[in-house]
């Protein structure tokens, strides 16, 4: 009798940022993960180091930011630009915010610390769900052969200590191996380069002893002796990027290298008239850089790739790890919705279309950014040099919204409503309730604007956009509007919404826990009714005026997610109800008349659709039409259990059974 092959929901290859975050998300939701990495130990030094403002918000939403910030990373609020001066010297020609105020980021800075510390936080989080990284191990073979229809992917993994190869079966395989990917190579997926020009760069982390005045800031330095980028780091360290070779050089060699001493000497010349010496060098590497993008992220929607497997670019804009994190969450919540029986498998097509488009935008920017940064200054003089330097600064300023992460806007698809492409059969009277995407603040595909509100149950000032954690649920942010009083019987719009969502057969009620009357959800602030939908209500009133017991039935179940819109904001100084105004529900930030609306936000924080509140079934009918595009039809067959069971691991009983296993926890 052949030995039983062990099965997993997902096999993850590579324990860098993208692979680790995939495992963190799916493990929290109860999936059985096999995760390997070919390195014997986690990253000790070096590699990626910059966490951009939007990624900080994501990590906050995941409950990981505080632990990462406990390592006391450097925080970059401004970037300084240094350019050539007479006599082979350099001079500061300007500064600019890393994340300007118009972006309205919750955390308007870049946090800088080495990748290994970030990995450590995620590895510790995985341990809480009994998921561990097998090291050192590598993948030697895989195929989607459907030998077991429930686990169609067969994978051979080799332990590099014992040289023993073991076969596993899985629902999915995810490659986060990095730029040298066995999975991508076996799939014969090509990396297309945006530009034939490439560069060889040296990167050095160390502690400098210098009189350079901006050593604690991010700096771009162009001098007659070359270009360098300065990145402040944790523990008084500094990272320096310095170009060693360019394909425009007559004798270009992509394998060209340089010693630590050679790079230090070059840096000392660039820093003139300032001095610099090294107390220690913690990490040093030389590598070629090119802007490359994979043709595909998946071929069969069973084997997926993400992170550096799919996109390579220069590290100077600090985008690689950030893009990888967003690849991970995009993949994870869509797999979760398929495997838990909520959505059809067709939604997996949007992983590649959304994330590849973002990577293409990144490479277009990075191609220009790297070229301007790497352009030699020694041959340029006077007005020519000034124009070249100004072009670099202008490019940085023009793209700061994108590099901060807030410029990402997913294109219309089944998740991101578009009046031209979505819900063609919806009656025009109901379709007119959908708030048009030409309102920039509520444009589907963009990140939800932030706002401060007062939580009613404890009078705490909180960040509304982060109150519902990244738990795999669609978030229904209900804005009551100025016509809805919190008093009993004086909020017909809210009562109508509550009644129609709780009505049998609605998209909301179809995905409720099946033994709702026997569940103890008293302490479940986010999913008292359903593991797939979370509701938050913001009311135009002062906190003392709101009694939760006087609100409609739906909102009483979400008592910890009821808020007063009673705090001012400098960005909408004329608005009485700032949270409503910041999402565009008060025209032009004036007056006291705020519209009521349901703003649907995807699990990853991107806007999906916004619908005006009505006294009748029309609001829910519009939402029903939206969700019907991808929700499975008919009643959900989820079994009993609380949402806390759903998010826990039951290692003694689980069989790794994909949808069957996850449903058993519900």
Residue, then its C-alpha position, 0 to 999 in steps of 0.5 A: x500500500x502506497x504511503x498517504x501523501x500529506x496534503x495542504x491548502x497552500x504550499x508557499x516557497x520562499x520566506x521573504x516579505x511576500x511569502x511570509x505575509x501570504x502565510x500570515x494571512x492564510x494561517x490566521x484564517x485557519x488554512x493549513x500551510x506548508x512553507x519552506x525557504x532555501x536559506x538555513x536562517x532568516x535574513x540577518x542583515x541588509x536586503x530591503x529596508x523601506x516601509x512606505x506610508x500606505x504599507x504602514x497603514x496596511x501593517x497597522x490594519x494587520x496588527x503588525x505595525x506596533x511590533x515593527x516600530x518597536x525596533x525604532x526604525x529611522x523615519x524619513x519625513x523629508x528628502x534632501x537634494x544635493x547637486x554639484x558645486x564649483x571645485x568638485x564640491x556639493x551643495x544642498x539645492x532643496x528639500x521636499x516632503x517624503x509624503x506631502x500633506x496633500x496625500x493625507x497619509x495617516x503616517x506621512x513618513x517612510x520607516x527604515x529598518x532591515x528586512x530581517x527585523x520585519x521578517x522576524x515579526x511575521x515569523x513570530x506571528x506565524x508561530x501563534x498559529x502553529x505555522x513554521x518555516x522549514x529550512x533549508x529546503x527547496x522545491x524540485x518539481x511541481x505539476x498541476x495533475x489533478x491526481x487528487x481533485x481536491x488537491x490538484x497540485x503535486x509538489x516535491x520539496x527537498x530538505x537540504x540538510x538530509x537530502x530527502x525529497x518528499x511529495x506533497x499535494x496542495x490546493x495551491x502553490x505560491x512562489x515568493x522565491x525572489x528574482x531567481x525563481x525555479x517556479x517561474x523558470x519551470x513555467x517558462x514565464x518570461x521576464x520582459x525588460x522595459x529598457x535595455x539599459x541596466x546598471x550595477x550598483x553597490x549597496x552598503x549598510x554601516x555606521x558612518x563617522x561624518x560631518x555631512x549635515x544631512x546624514x540623518x535624512x534621505x538624500x540624493x547626491x549628484x557630484x562631479x565624481x558620481x551619484x549616491x543615495x543616502x538612506x538613514x537606518x535603525x541603530x545609527x546606521x546609514x545605507x549608501x547606494x552607489x553606481x558602479x557601472x552602467x550599460x552606457x559605459x564603453x566597457x560595461x560588464x554586468x558582472x562588474x564588482x567592486x570591493x568594500x574599500x573601492x566603494x568607500x573611496x568613491x563615496x568619500x570623493x562624492x561627499x567632498x567637501x565633507x568627510x566620512x569614515x566607517x566605524x563598521x560595515x554590517x552588510x555589503x552587496x553588488x548587483x545588477x539592476x534592470x526593470x523587468x516584468x513577468x508576462x504572467x503571474x499564473x497560468x492555471x490559477x493554481x500555481x501563483x507567483x508574487x513579489x520579486x518573482x514577477x517584478x524587478x527594479x532598482x531599490x532606490x525608490x524603496x518600492x520592492x518590499x512594499x509592492x510585495x506586501x500588497x501582492x500578498x494581501x491581494x492574493x490571500x483574501x481572494x483565495x480565502x473567499x474562493x476556498x471558504x465558499x463565498x465567491x466563484x473561482x473566477x475572482x482569482x483572475x483579478x489577482x494578476x490583472x490588478x497587481x501586474x498593472x501596478x507593477x507596470x506603473x512602478x517599472x515605468x516610474x523606476x525606469x525614468x527615476x533610475x536613469x535620471x539618478x544614474x546619469x553621470x554629471x561629470x560631462x554636464x556643466x552650467x545650465x545643462x547640469x541644472x536642467x538634468x538635476x531639476x528633471x530628477x527633482x521634478x520626477x520625484x515630486x510628481x510621483x510621490x503619491x504613487x511611491x507613498x502607495x496612495x496613488x494606486x488605483x485599481x482599474x474597473x472590474x467585478x470588485x471596482x465599480x464602473x458605470x460603464x462596465x458594471x451592473x448593466x441590467x440594474x434599473x436606472x432608478x436604482x443605478x442612480x443611487x450609486x455614487x459616481x466614481x468621478x468623485x475622486x474621494x470615493x473612486x472605486x479602486x483607490x484607498x479609502x480616505x482616512x478620518x478621525x471619529x469618536x467611538x461611542x462605547x468608550x469615547x476614544x478618538x479612533x482612525x475610522x479606516x483602520x477600525x475593522x482589521x484585515x480579517x478577510x471581510x468586506x467592510x460596509x462603512x455606513x454614513x448616516x447623513x445629517x438627516x438621520x438622528x440617533x434617537x429611536x424612530x428618527x432614523x428611517x434611512x438606517x432602519x430601512x438599511x438594517x431591515x433589508x440587510x437582515x431580511x432572509x435572502x439578502x446577500x448579507x443574511x445568506x452568509x450568516x453563521x448558520x446557527x446564529x441563535x446559538x452563537x456567543x458573539x458578544x465579544x466579536x466586534x467585527x463579525x457578529x453575524x457573518x465571517x465575510x461582512x463587517x459593518x461600521x456606522x458613523x452618525x452625524x451627532x455628538x457622542x453623548x447624543x447617541x444611545x446604541x440601544x435606540x439604533x436599529x437592530x443591525x447596528x446594535x450587534x456592532x455596538x463597538x463599531x458605532x461612531x460619532x462624526x464630531x471631530x474637526x479636520x484641518x483638511x475640511x475646516x468648514x465641515x461640521x461633519x468632517x468624516x462625511x466630508x472627507x469621503x465627499x458626502x458634503x459638497x465642497x466641504x461646506x454646510x451641514x447637509x451630509x448625504x447618507x451612504x454605504x461605502x463598501x471597502x474591499x478586505x484590502x482597504x480599497x474602495x469597491x462601491x458607494x451607494x446612497x441611503x434610501x428609505x426603502x429597499x433600493x440601497x440594498x438592491x444596488x448592493x445586491x447587484x454589486x455582490x451578485x457579480x462574484x458571490x456564489x448563488x444559492x445558500x451558503x452551506x457554512x457550518x456552525x461556529x463563531x468567527x473566533x473559531x474561524x480564525x483559530x487553528x485546530x491542529x488536532x482535528x484539521x485535515x487540510x481540506x480546503x473549503x471543507x476544512x475552512x467550513x468546518x471551522x465556521 
